[in-house]
Structures are given as structure tokens and as C-alpha cells.
């Protein structure tokens, strides 16, 4: 954040908040990717599982250009995603 010449000072809380936001984002993406892995009856998370999770949700559309899509199978499992998301929030 301080690498930008226009930024003179940042509060002590800002890096902590960015760190927590990144942690929650990675947790959400991992859970959605794991659901894709389980749907394909595998136990190892692969790159195409992450691509599948990204292509399934409009919120993650900003990652479509970054993560390559290899044979992405799109299935609907919104209830299961919500369940895992709620379970993960209990542990945060």
C-alpha cells in the first residue's frame, strides 16, 4: 500500500483488515473448489476445480481471464455451497 507515491500514511488497522479479507476470500474459493472436486468423486483439488468454482459464480467473474478453463463442468449445487460456507464461518 505504501508503494504508491500518492499514499503518505496508512492506519495500523488497514493491513490487518486486508489480511483478513484475503483469508476469507481464499477460504471461500477453496470451499467452492472442493465442492467441484467432490462432485467429480476425487480427493485431490486440481486447477480445473478452481476454474469450475470460478465459472459457476458471477461474483468470481473477475477471475475468468486469470484462471485458465480446462474442461470445466458446471453443475448447480447452491444449497451445498451455502452449507459449506456457513460451516466455515463457524470456525472463523
NORLIN-V220506 format. One record per backbone hydrogen bond with DSSP energy under -0.5 kcal/mol. NH is the residue of the N-H (numbers start at 1). CO is the residue of the C=O. E is the energy in kcal/mol with one decimal. If there is no record, write none. Layout:
# NORLIN-V220506
NH/CO/E  NH/CO/E
This chain:
# NORLIN-V220506
4/1/-1.1  7/4/-1.1  8/6/-0.7  14/11/-0.6  15/11/-0.6  16/12/-0.6  17/13/-2.4  18/14/-2.5  19/15/-2.2  20/16/-2.2  21/17/-2.5  22/18/-2.3  23/19/-2.1  24/20/-2.5  25/21/-2.2  26/22/-2.6  27/23/-2.2  28/24/-2.4  29/25/-2.5  30/26/-2.4  31/27/-2.5  32/28/-2.3  33/29/-2.1  34/30/-2.6  35/31/-1.8  36/32/-1.4  37/33/-1.9  38/34/-2.6  39/35/-2.2  40/36/-1.2  41/38/-1.8  42/37/-1.8  45/43/-0.5  49/46/-1.0  50/46/-1.3  51/47/-2.2  52/48/-2.1  53/49/-2.2  54/50/-2.2  55/51/-2.4  56/52/-1.2  57/53/-0.9  57/54/-0.5  60/57/-1.0  61/58/-1.5  63/60/-2.1  64/61/-1.7  66/63/-0.9  67/63/-2.5  68/66/-0.6  70/68/-0.7  71/69/-0.6  74/72/-0.6  75/73/-0.7  77/75/-0.6  81/77/-2.2  82/78/-2.4  83/79/-2.1  84/80/-2.4  85/81/-2.4  86/82/-2.5  87/83/-2.3  88/84/-2.3  89/85/-1.9  90/86/-1.0  91/87/-0.6  91/88/-1.0  92/89/-0.8
